Structures are given as structure tokens and as C-alpha cells.
């Protein structure tokens, strides 16, 4: 992403490791979060004030989290702290390997997580109507210069 879009939204592809470990990798996206969002290895060591809020769309729940660091190296661990909320979110949306999640900035320290290309979007797909065989006998019609498919529905 480039320009102002990258400042407002980031896309994350879910990996098999994400599903196994119940976490969401944020490697390479540290610039998207406040600098103090990357905290110590244990949350109990945190002085406070570094957490961000993430609204979990579909669960209608807001969580507070940060990105912990490795105790030995001090480098960011690469995923959000806390696994229960991630596992719950994956289960609720039926997230599978390869699905894409969007994290959108809604405020200085607030974000919204939602499926960008996931099972729920695939199940709500409208393309099935194009594969449905025509009913009855009638003239064969072809829709050229199609927009949203309204004419096709009318012809059907």
C-alpha cells in the first residue's frame, strides 16, 4: 500500500502458524502503531499507557493490547499480546489459512479488525446467481457492458 491508505489500513494474511498459535503477525508493520505500543517481555513490567484498543468486528468487543518484546533480545516479538481474543476472533469468523484481515486505524490509539477476504465474505458471495441455469424456455440473452448485474437479474 502506498500514500495515505497505508497510514489508515493494513492487510494481514493469516498463516497456519497464526491459527496454531492463536496470534496475528504484525512484523514489518511496527510503523503503523504508536512507538510506545511495543512493550517489555512481561506485561507486569509495563509502566502503562502503551496499549492500543482494537475493536473486533463481529464480536462487537474492544480489547486492549500491545506488542511484547523478547526477554533475551529486547526485539519485538512480532505479534499482539494475548492469544485468547485472537483465537476467539478466528473461531467466530471461521478464519482459515490464506484469509486476509484488515486492521484499520480509527483514532490515534484505536483500531478496527475485520475480515477483508475471509470465509464470511465467501459465503455471502453473489456470483452463484451467474452460474444458476435459466428457468423455462425463452430467448437467449447476453448482457454486455455489465455493471452490477441488475439487467441479468431482470432477464432471469
Buried (B, 14 or more C-beta within 10 A) or exposed (E): EEEEEEEEBBEBEBBEEBBEBBBBBBEEBEEBBEEBBBBBBEEEEBEEEBBBBBBBBEBEEEBEBBBBBEEEEEEBBBBBBBEEBBBBBBEBBEBEEEBBBBBBBEEEBEBBBBBBBBEBBEEEEEEEEEEEEEEEEEEEEEBEEEEEBEBBEEEB
